[in-house]
Amino acid sequence: MLPMTLGANIGTTFTALLAALGVLAPETLQIALCHMIFNIMGILVWFPVPFMRRVVVNAACMLGFYASYWRLVPLLYILVMPRGPKTGGGQR
């Protein structure tokens, strides 16, 4: 299941890269490439080493276990997990 998830992750970032190529603005290409490289580097860190792979799978299993008993766990997970850097507004 993990290889399918990783492949879907790369597939969606590749789709974003194709969309950025359609716009041909330097900013969109830069963000799409950064997103693609970030995801590929994450796969290279987590997938090749079996121990690291088990960390991800065990964390997902534990979250699924808790979510099956307490319905508020997924909502709390979404509310508590960080949503990225809280910087000021970007350039528009």
Buried (B, 14 or more C-beta within 10 A) or exposed (E): EBEEEBEEBBEEBBEBBEEBEEEEEEEBBEBBBEBBEEBBEBBEEBBEEEEEBEEBEEEEEEEEEBBEEEEEBEEEEEEEEEEEEEEEEEEE
